[in-house]
Amino acid sequence: MNDLITSETNCKVFLKRYAKEFKLTEKEVSSQFTEIKESLVLKKIERLANLEDGFDIVNQIEFKTNDEIYVKFTDEFIDHISLLKKNFTTFDLGEVVNFKNQHSFRIYEICKSIAYDRAKWQCTIGVEQLRLMLKLEDKYRQYGSFKRMINECIKEINSQTSIAVSFEENKLGKSVAELVFRVKQQ
């Protein structure tokens, strides 16, 4: 048997089950996984402590049948996942799968992990730090457009998930320096 199939770092994905879980047609799922196969091998995970340092997620993706895909993860990725178990935040994937705004998931993740799961019910994040966490680079440089984007994400989070998020601004002089996110169970 092929080494890819017997390796401990493999994940078997059944396309029919995936389609059912995410309410997609099998044709849509097949198309998505073809795109994933071409792009995932090039993806890297960035470490928060050093955004320039990263590692590959997968070595190989192999279609075995019309319904089975095997994904061979890199050893670095497996080690990383093992370390995450200590600080793992759980959530229902069904709550976030329909987010339209690309930043809603990350804000949800930040609020769920930092504020909600650690029972602080709030977290304070510097505006520039949040820009980095959202990988905004030069987007939303004017605070007004940044705030509108944050409000859109929060509206989406509040309407689709089991948490309710709000935020306040902490100013330093006339500029907003930090955002204080408040989280509660809906």
C-alpha positions as CSV (number, residue, x, y, z in Angstrom):
1,M,0.0,0.0,0.0
2,N,1.1,3.6,-0.7
3,D,3.0,5.3,2.1
4,L,0.7,8.3,1.8
5,I,-2.3,6.2,3.0
6,T,-0.5,4.5,5.8
7,S,1.2,7.5,7.3
8,E,0.0,8.7,10.8
9,T,-0.1,12.3,9.5
10,N,-2.9,11.6,7.1
11,C,-6.5,12.7,7.1
12,K,-9.2,10.9,5.1
13,V,-11.9,13.2,3.8
14,F,-15.2,11.8,2.4
15,L,-16.6,14.2,-0.1
16,K,-20.2,13.1,0.3
17,R,-20.1,13.7,4.1
18,Y,-18.4,17.0,3.6
19,A,-21.1,18.0,1.1
20,K,-23.8,17.0,3.5
21,E,-22.2,18.8,6.4
22,F,-21.8,22.1,4.5
23,K,-24.9,21.9,2.5
24,L,-23.1,21.7,-0.9
25,T,-23.6,19.6,-3.9
26,E,-21.0,16.9,-4.6
27,K,-20.0,18.8,-7.8
28,E,-19.3,21.9,-5.7
29,V,-17.3,19.9,-3.2
30,S,-15.3,18.2,-5.9
31,S,-14.5,21.6,-7.5
32,Q,-13.5,23.1,-4.1
33,F,-11.2,20.2,-3.4
34,T,-9.5,20.5,-6.8
35,E,-8.8,24.1,-6.0
36,I,-7.6,23.2,-2.5
37,K,-5.3,20.5,-3.9
38,E,-3.7,23.1,-6.1
39,S,-3.4,25.8,-3.4
40,L,-3.1,24.2,0.0
41,V,0.3,22.7,-0.6
42,L,1.6,26.3,-1.1
43,K,-0.1,27.6,2.2
44,K,1.9,28.3,5.3
45,I,1.0,28.7,8.9
46,E,2.4,31.8,10.5
47,R,3.5,31.8,14.1
48,L,2.0,34.7,16.1
49,A,5.3,35.4,17.9
50,N,7.1,35.9,14.6
51,L,4.9,36.7,11.6
52,E,7.7,36.2,9.2
53,D,8.5,32.6,10.3
54,G,6.1,30.0,9.1
55,F,5.8,26.4,8.0
56,D,4.0,24.3,5.4
57,I,0.6,22.7,6.3
58,V,0.6,19.7,3.9
59,N,3.1,17.7,1.9
60,Q,0.6,16.1,-0.5
61,I,-3.1,15.7,-1.3
62,E,-4.2,12.6,-3.1
63,F,-7.6,11.7,-4.6
64,K,-8.0,8.0,-4.1
65,T,-11.6,7.6,-5.3
66,N,-14.5,9.9,-6.3
67,D,-15.4,10.1,-2.6
68,E,-12.0,9.8,-0.8
69,I,-9.2,12.3,-0.4
70,Y,-6.1,11.7,1.7
71,V,-4.2,14.8,3.0
72,K,-0.7,14.2,4.2
73,F,0.2,16.8,6.8
74,T,3.8,18.0,7.5
75,D,5.5,17.0,10.7
76,E,5.8,20.7,11.7
77,F,2.0,21.1,11.3
78,I,1.3,18.0,13.4
79,D,3.8,19.3,16.1
80,H,2.1,22.7,16.0
81,I,-1.4,21.1,16.4
82,S,-0.2,19.1,19.4
83,L,1.1,22.2,21.1
84,L,-2.2,24.0,20.5
85,K,-4.2,21.4,22.5
86,K,-3.2,23.2,25.7
87,N,-4.8,26.5,24.6
88,F,-7.4,25.1,22.3
89,T,-10.6,27.1,21.7
90,T,-13.6,25.1,20.6
91,F,-16.5,26.4,18.6
92,D,-19.3,25.2,16.3
93,L,-18.0,25.3,12.7
94,G,-21.6,25.6,11.6
95,E,-21.8,29.1,13.2
96,V,-19.0,30.6,11.2
97,V,-19.2,28.7,7.9
98,N,-21.5,31.3,6.3
99,F,-19.6,34.4,7.2
100,K,-19.5,36.8,4.2
101,N,-16.9,39.2,5.5
102,Q,-13.4,37.7,5.4
103,H,-12.4,39.3,8.7
104,S,-15.4,38.1,10.7
105,F,-14.0,34.7,11.4
106,R,-10.7,36.1,12.8
107,I,-12.5,38.6,15.0
108,Y,-14.9,35.8,16.2
109,E,-11.8,33.6,16.9
110,I,-10.1,36.4,18.9
111,C,-13.2,37.2,20.9
112,K,-14.0,33.6,21.6
113,S,-10.5,32.6,22.6
114,I,-9.2,35.6,24.5
115,A,-12.4,37.0,26.1
116,Y,-15.0,34.3,26.3
117,D,-13.1,31.1,26.9
118,R,-10.8,32.6,29.5
119,A,-13.8,34.0,31.4
120,K,-12.6,37.6,31.2
121,W,-15.5,38.5,29.1
122,Q,-13.5,41.3,27.5
123,C,-10.2,41.9,25.8
124,T,-8.3,45.0,24.9
125,I,-6.4,45.1,21.7
126,G,-4.4,48.0,20.2
127,V,-5.7,49.2,16.9
128,E,-2.4,48.5,15.2
129,Q,-2.1,45.1,16.8
130,L,-5.6,44.2,15.5
131,R,-4.6,45.4,12.0
132,L,-1.7,43.0,12.1
133,M,-3.9,40.2,13.5
134,L,-6.3,40.7,10.6
135,K,-3.4,41.0,8.1
136,L,-4.8,44.3,6.8
137,E,-1.4,45.8,5.8
138,D,-2.4,49.1,4.1
139,K,-6.1,48.5,4.0
140,Y,-8.5,50.5,6.1
141,R,-5.8,53.1,7.0
142,Q,-8.4,55.7,7.9
143,Y,-9.9,54.8,11.2
144,G,-13.5,55.5,10.0
145,S,-13.3,52.8,7.4
146,F,-11.6,50.4,9.8
147,K,-14.4,51.0,12.3
148,R,-17.1,50.3,9.7
149,M,-15.4,47.0,8.8
150,I,-15.2,46.0,12.5
151,N,-18.9,46.9,12.9
152,E,-19.8,44.8,9.9
153,C,-17.9,41.8,11.3
154,I,-19.5,42.2,14.7
155,K,-23.0,42.5,13.2
156,E,-22.3,39.2,11.3
157,I,-20.9,37.5,14.5
158,N,-23.9,38.6,16.6
159,S,-26.5,37.4,14.0
160,Q,-24.9,34.0,13.3
161,T,-23.2,32.8,16.5
162,S,-23.9,32.0,20.1
163,I,-21.9,35.0,21.3
164,A,-22.7,38.6,21.3
165,V,-19.8,41.0,20.8
166,S,-19.6,44.8,21.3
167,F,-16.7,47.1,21.6
168,E,-15.6,50.5,23.0
169,E,-12.8,52.8,21.9
170,N,-10.0,53.9,24.2
171,K,-8.4,57.1,22.9
172,L,-5.0,58.5,23.3
173,G,-5.4,62.2,22.7
174,K,-7.7,62.5,19.7
175,S,-6.8,59.1,18.2
176,V,-8.3,55.8,19.0
177,A,-5.5,53.6,20.4
178,E,-7.3,50.5,21.6
179,L,-10.5,48.6,21.2
180,V,-12.1,46.9,24.2
181,F,-14.2,43.9,23.0
182,R,-16.9,42.7,25.3
183,V,-18.3,39.2,24.8
184,K,-21.3,37.5,26.3
185,Q,-23.2,34.3,25.6
186,Q,-26.5,34.8,23.6
